[in-house]
Amino acid sequence: MPVGRRQLLSLAAGGALALGGCGAGRTAATIDFWAMGNEAAAVEPLLRAFEEANPGTHVRLQALPWSAAHEKLLTGFAGGSLPHIAQVGNTWLAELAAIGALAPLQGDTRWLTQDAFPAVTETNRIDGRLMAVPWYVDTRLQFVRTDLVTQAGYPTMPSDWTNWKRALVALQRRAGRGDHAILLPLNEFEQLLTFALQQPDPLLRDEGTRGNFASVGFQSALDFYVSLFRDGLAPQVSSTTIANIWNEFARGSFAVFLSGPWTVRELTVRRGAAFADRWATMTMPGPDGPGASAPGGSSLVLFDHARDRADAAALVRYLATPAVQARFHALSDDLPARPSAWAAEGLTNDPRMAPYAAQLARARPVPKVPEWERIVTEMQRVAELAVAGTLTIPAAAAEIDRRADRLLAKRRWMRDKGRAA
């Protein structure tokens, strides 16, 4: 007899606790869990199912706004008030691991690594140890006006940089006055970072203690990015100047923009069936063919200070179970971190979601240093100067290196001190 979703969830909830090392006769346990944004609102039914399957266990959920979450985690560590479990952005892991806040995953982790997107797993591996369990994933794709691409003479957007840009030029020729082929908001680093990750050169060197933005690869990516503005294919605007991206996309103000999976629902709901056959998602182009991108999303971490982590570890494993991941997608629209859950939810057959799986399979992890978010922010600020023509490509690359090296000065001091000792 087929096993239904409810039964699968029940098995996952009970089985996870057993795998966490607890059993009948244990005392009541309270697990404190911090989650953010949409996920905090969506996860409640799953927590109640976990509690029902494990009598005596109570999960105390605290919802945090994303804007305050990072500071809350750091002050919680300083004050010894962190919960057992938290949802964290993947780019925060290196910082939390560096200060000793995280507890690494224990035991055999093949249950996780054999059903995962490799770049996401690698992002969660710090100094050879898995420090987090991926909860949901995302990355950036092209959102494309397929009707305009067809009118421009292309059956689809090409997958290599040279022909992709030619298609943008063809789109620009047909664009109306003030319209553009592509939107690349200057206050968002993700677009340039995507092109940069498609190069063989790492973005940091010397054990992550110095910038490597003067490399041939990064300069090639920066030059390609800047050329899209220089050639009039993208407007020099920030995202704040676009009042309603869905309406402007439908109006034809731009034929291509990059975004994450959350935009699929927004476009579907806001523009309706009349617009449904005029757009599609497509994977990112690369220098010579389909290109890489950065893995995004959130992971679940256990904190090192927490006593009796077995119950908390069981909850983390339960939330990572493919059947629970599939249910969480239905509740939140977040993309499952376990590829097997994609098939369960029909995502692999969804023409607008399936490209995300293909893109995530080609994703490349970003540098795992605590300073990375500040470095990539500086990268984009300097890139904007290159777009404006204030800096040449070599000068901009050198300036990004200078700013990155300044941010990494303490890391170099710590490395040198460790070697001296």
C-alpha positions as a printed Julia matrix, in Angstrom:
421×3 Matrix{Float64}:
  0.0    0.0     0.0
  1.48   3.39   -0.91
  2.64   5.51    1.99
  0.92   8.91    2.08
  2.47  12.28    2.82
  1.03  12.34    6.35
  2.51   8.9     7.08
  5.86   9.93    5.63
  5.92  13.01    7.82
  5.03  10.93   10.84
  7.77   8.41   10.07
 10.24  11.23    9.51
  9.35  12.89   12.79
  9.63   9.73   14.86
 12.61   8.35   12.97
 14.55  11.57   13.27
 14.31  11.51   17.04
 15.58   7.97   17.16
 18.52   8.91   14.98
 19.19  11.83   17.28
 19.91   9.45   20.11
 16.82   9.89   22.31
 14.16   7.34   23.13
 11.32   6.42   25.43
 11.7    7.34   29.05
 13.65  10.56   28.51
 12.58  13.69   30.34
 10.63  16.53   28.73
 12.76  18.75   26.52
 12.34  22.24   25.18
 14.16  23.13   21.97
 14.67  26.84   21.31
 14.65  27.66   17.6
 15.25  31.04   15.93
 13.97  31.41   12.37
 13.54  34.38   10.06
 11.01  35.93    7.73
  8.71  33.76    5.69
 10.31  30.57    6.96
  9.43  31.33   10.59
  5.78  31.66    9.63
  5.73  28.57    7.42
  7.52  26.06    9.67
  4.98  25.99   12.51
  2.91  23.01   11.2
  6.07  20.94   10.84
  7.17  21.7    14.38
  3.8   20.66   15.73
  4.05  17.37   13.77
  7.48  16.79   15.3
  6.09  17.39   18.79
  3.15  15.01   18.2
  5.51  12.27   17.12
  7.8   12.88   20.08
  5.68  13.38   23.22
  7.43  15.42   25.86
  9.34  17.54   23.35
  8.36  21.17   22.88
  9.81  23.46   20.22
  9.83  27.12   21.21
 10.04  29.14   17.98
 11.13  32.77   17.93
 10.62  34.68   14.68
 13.27  37.28   13.82
 13.22  39.88   11.05
 16.06  39.34    8.57
 17.17  42.93    9.1
 17.96  42.25   12.77
 18.92  38.57   12.66
 22.67  38.9    12.12
 23.14  41.3    15.04
 20.84  39.19   17.21
 23.01  36.11   16.59
 26.23  37.94   17.46
 24.83  39.55   20.6
 23.31  36.2    21.55
 26.75  34.6    21.3
 28.38  37.39   23.33
 25.69  37.17   25.98
 25.42  33.39   26.09
 21.76  33.49   25.06
 21.79  31.68   21.72
 19.07  29.06   21.17
 19.66  25.39   20.41
 18.99  25.84   16.67
 18.83  28.74   14.26
 18.25  29.43   10.61
 21.22  31.33    9.21
 22.1   32.76    5.83
 24.78  30.65    4.2
 27.18  33.59    3.95
 27.11  33.95    7.76
 28.45  30.47    8.45
 32.14  31.33    8.19
 31.74  34.18   10.65
 29.78  32.11   13.18
 32.25  29.24   12.86
 35.2   31.59   13.32
 33.92  32.85   16.67
 33.26  29.29   17.85
 29.49  29.54   17.97
 28.67  26.46   15.91
 28.72  22.77   16.73
 29.84  20.6    13.78
 27.65  17.75   12.58
 28.57  14.51   14.3
 28.74  10.97   13.02
 28.09   9.65    9.52
 26.83  12.52    7.34
 26.32  10.53    4.14
 22.54  10.77    4.67
 23.0   14.46    3.92
 25.84  14.63    1.41
 24.49  11.91   -0.89
 21.29  13.84   -1.53
 22.4   17.44   -1.85
 23.55  20.14   -4.24
 27.38  19.91   -4.01
 28.08  23.66   -3.92
 25.6   24.14   -1.07
 27.17  21.33    0.92
 30.62  22.75    0.27
 29.46  26.17    1.49
 28.49  24.52    4.78
 31.86  22.8     5.17
 34.3   24.91    7.2
 37.87  23.63    7.7
 36.79  20.18    6.56
 33.83  19.87    8.93
 30.13  20.2     8.08
 28.84  23.02   10.25
 25.26  23.3     9.0
 22.42  21.42    7.32
 20.98  23.08    4.19
 17.31  23.97    4.78
 16.32  25.59    1.5
 18.28  26.73   -1.56
 18.15  29.41   -4.21
 20.29  31.03   -6.86
 19.85  33.63   -9.6
 18.45  32.9   -13.07
 17.43  34.92  -16.09
 13.79  35.96  -16.31
 13.25  36.36  -20.04
 10.48  37.86  -22.16
 10.3   34.96  -24.61
  7.97  36.8   -26.97
 10.44  39.67  -27.36
 13.35  37.25  -27.82
 11.46  35.52  -30.61
 10.68  38.85  -32.25
 14.41  39.68  -32.06
 15.16  36.58  -34.12
 16.27  34.14  -31.44
 14.48  30.92  -30.44
 15.94  31.24  -26.93
 18.7   33.12  -25.12
 22.11  31.7   -26.09
 24.19  30.02  -23.41
 27.61  31.6   -24.11
 28.6   35.19  -23.39
 29.34  36.23  -26.98
 26.06  35.07  -28.48
 24.07  36.01  -25.36
 25.27  39.59  -25.75
 24.44  39.51  -29.46
 20.9   38.53  -28.53
 20.78  41.45  -26.09
 21.93  43.77  -28.87
 19.12  42.43  -31.07
 16.64  43.01  -28.25
 17.95  46.55  -27.77
 17.44  47.36  -31.45
 13.73  46.53  -31.09
 13.31  48.2   -27.7
 11.16  51.28  -27.36
 12.49  54.7   -26.44
 13.93  54.54  -22.9
 13.64  50.75  -22.75
 16.59  48.37  -22.43
 17.5   44.8   -23.22
 18.45  43.9   -19.63
 18.12  45.26  -16.1
 21.21  44.95  -13.85
 20.59  47.15  -10.78
 23.84  48.82   -9.78
 23.18  48.36   -6.06
 23.07  44.55   -6.39
 26.33  42.57   -6.36
 24.82  39.25   -7.4
 25.01  39.88  -11.15
 28.73  40.7   -11.25
 29.46  37.97   -8.71
 27.73  35.45  -10.99
 29.97  36.39  -13.93
 33.04  36.35  -11.66
 32.32  32.85  -10.36
 32.34  31.6   -13.95
 36.07  32.28  -14.16
 38.8   29.81  -13.15
 40.56  32.31  -10.88
 39.55  32.3    -7.19
 38.3   35.62   -5.83
 40.66  35.52   -2.84
 44.24  34.23   -2.63
 46.87  33.44   -0.02
 44.56  31.27    2.08
 41.75  33.79    1.87
 43.86  36.63    3.25
 44.11  38.8     0.12
 41.9   39.82   -2.77
 42.48  38.28   -6.18
 40.36  40.71   -8.15
 43.27  41.82  -10.32
 43.36  38.33  -11.81
 42.8   37.9   -15.52
 39.56  36.05  -14.85
 37.92  38.67  -12.65
 38.96  41.5   -14.97
 37.37  39.59  -17.86
 34.14  39.22  -15.86
 34.18  42.88  -14.83
 34.84  44.03  -18.39
 31.95  41.91  -19.68
 29.64  43.28  -16.96
 30.65  46.91  -17.61
 30.28  46.44  -21.38
 26.57  45.74  -20.94
 26.18  49.31  -19.61
 28.79  50.86  -21.91
 26.99  49.5   -24.97
 23.64  50.82  -23.82
 22.07  47.42  -23.16
 21.45  48.05  -19.42
 20.38  51.32  -17.76
 22.6   52.8   -15.05
 20.0   52.6   -12.3
 19.58  51.01   -8.89
 16.73  48.74   -7.9
 15.13  51.56   -5.9
 14.39  53.45   -9.11
 12.21  50.59  -10.4
  8.88  51.12   -8.68
  7.31  47.85   -9.81
  9.61  45.35  -11.5
  6.75  43.02  -12.51
  4.81  45.76  -14.27
  7.93  47.13  -15.96
  8.9   43.65  -17.16
  5.41  43.17  -18.57
  5.49  46.62  -20.16
  8.77  45.75  -21.93
 10.98  48.26  -20.12
 13.52  45.46  -20.12
 13.42  41.99  -21.7
 15.75  40.21  -19.27
 16.49  40.51  -15.56
 18.05  38.22  -12.98
 16.3   37.04   -9.84
 15.63  34.15   -7.51
 12.83  31.58   -7.33
 10.59  33.84   -5.22
  9.99  35.95   -8.34
  8.3   33.05  -10.16
  5.29  33.2    -7.83
  5.27  37.0    -7.8
  5.15  37.2   -11.6
  2.56  34.45  -11.81
  0.25  36.05   -9.26
  0.75  39.69  -10.21
  0.58  39.37  -14.01
 -1.83  36.46  -14.3
 -2.69  34.01  -17.04
 -2.71  36.63  -19.82
  1.04  37.1   -19.38
  1.9   33.48  -18.6
  3.06  32.42  -22.07
  5.25  35.48  -22.6
  8.06  34.77  -20.13
 10.32  31.98  -18.92
 13.23  31.29  -16.6
 16.56  30.29  -18.15
 19.93  29.27  -16.76
 22.84  31.68  -16.78
 25.19  32.02  -19.75
 28.91  31.47  -19.23
 32.05  32.46  -21.14
 31.89  29.34  -23.35
 28.54  27.77  -22.49
 26.19  27.35  -19.52
 27.73  29.21  -16.61
 27.96  28.96  -12.86
 26.24  31.04  -10.21
 26.39  31.46   -6.45
 24.44  29.07   -4.22
 22.04  30.85   -1.9
 19.49  29.97    0.71
 19.52  29.21    4.41
 20.86  26.45    6.6
 20.11  25.13   10.07
 22.84  25.22   12.68
 23.31  23.8    16.16
 25.04  26.03   18.65
 28.03  24.77   20.54
 26.97  26.15   23.92
 23.66  24.25   23.98
 23.45  21.45   26.52
 21.89  18.12   25.57
 21.9   18.76   21.83
 20.45  15.35   20.91
 16.85  16.58   20.76
 17.87  19.63   18.76
 19.93  17.48   16.38
 16.89  15.26   15.89
 14.77  18.26   14.95
 17.37  19.46   12.43
 17.51  16.05   10.82
 13.73  15.85   10.73
 13.51  19.21    8.92
 16.09  17.97    6.4
 14.19  14.75    5.65
 13.12  14.73    1.97
  9.42  14.22    2.82
  9.49  17.14    5.25
 11.44  19.24    2.76
  8.71  18.58    0.19
  6.05  19.65    2.7
  8.04  22.77    3.6
  8.13  23.75   -0.08
  4.35  23.49   -0.21
  4.09  25.71    2.87
  6.73  28.29    1.97
  7.52  28.07   -1.77
 11.19  27.71   -0.79
 13.15  25.3    -2.96
 14.12  22.06   -1.18
 17.78  21.55   -0.33
 17.43  17.79   -1.01
 17.18  17.0    -4.76
 15.01  13.95   -4.05
 12.34  16.28   -2.64
 12.18  18.13   -5.96
 10.76  15.05   -7.68
  8.24  14.53   -4.89
  6.87  18.04   -5.36
  6.93  17.9    -9.17
  9.51  20.67   -9.37
 11.68  18.75  -11.81
  8.8   18.85  -14.3
  7.94  22.5   -13.7
  9.37  24.43  -16.69
 10.01  27.53  -14.57
 11.52  25.74  -11.57
 13.51  22.98  -13.27
 16.12  25.49  -14.55
 16.91  26.31  -10.9
 17.92  22.69  -10.31
 20.15  22.78  -13.39
 21.7   26.06  -12.23
 22.24  24.85   -8.66
 24.02  21.78  -10.03
 26.56  24.19  -11.64
 26.79  26.57   -8.68
 30.17  27.41   -7.14
 30.67  28.34   -3.5
 31.78  31.84   -2.6
 34.89  32.37   -0.43
 34.32  31.2     3.13
 35.72  34.07    5.15
 33.75  36.11    7.7
 34.58  39.3     5.83
 33.02  38.11    2.56
 29.77  40.09    2.7
 31.7   43.32    3.28
 34.17  42.47    0.51
 31.48  41.77   -2.05
 29.71  44.98   -1.07
 32.92  46.92   -1.74
 33.34  45.02   -5.02
 30.01  46.32   -6.22
 30.68  49.91   -5.08
 33.88  49.97   -7.12
 32.2   48.27  -10.08
 29.69  51.11  -10.13
 32.61  53.54  -10.57
 33.79  51.45  -13.53
 30.3   51.52  -15.04
 30.28  55.31  -14.67
 33.64  55.51  -16.46
 35.43  56.91  -13.41
 37.78  53.92  -13.23
 39.24  51.7   -15.95
 38.88  47.94  -15.58
 42.48  47.43  -14.3
 42.14  50.4   -11.93
 38.83  49.13  -10.6
 40.23  45.63  -10.07
 43.21  47.07   -8.18
 40.91  49.22   -6.06
 38.75  46.2    -5.13
 41.91  44.34   -4.14
 43.02  47.3    -2.01
 39.67  47.4    -0.2
 39.55  43.61    0.22
 43.1   43.54    1.58
 42.19  46.21    4.12
 39.2   44.17    5.29
 41.36  41.05    5.5
 44.23  42.66    7.42
 43.25  41.08   10.73
 42.99  37.67    9.09
 46.57  38.02    7.78
 47.76  39.08   11.24
 46.12  36.06   12.83
 47.6   33.71   10.22
 51.09  35.18   10.61
 50.85  35.06   14.4
 49.81  31.43   14.24
 52.76  30.59   12.02
 55.16  32.47   14.27
 53.89  30.56   17.29
